[in-house]
């Protein structure tokens, strides 16, 4: 079994499986600087995420999101720091996506 233990290994694996775009965040949408595509939260899904915790250095903590958009026929990655190094804009977008994807729960009977 091949276990990926570094951010670089995961990014290389994702690139080999079609996640070739390096996304960035701008206000409330993702951007791809290679082709100037802007992707809004209702136009993409997070297929998988990978979390890395720095054993000795909090600066080594990161989350990689594997993202795809069928509307734009594009797949790529978004990397965010973790903990105190996280980007609040990315955190807010991920939170809104998680809340959107969660089924509404009614009252217990």
Helices and strands as residue ranges (DSSP letters): H 7-16, E 21-22, E 24-26, E 29-32, E 37-40, G 41-43, E 45-52, G 58-60, E 62-69, E 74-81, G 83-85, H 88-101
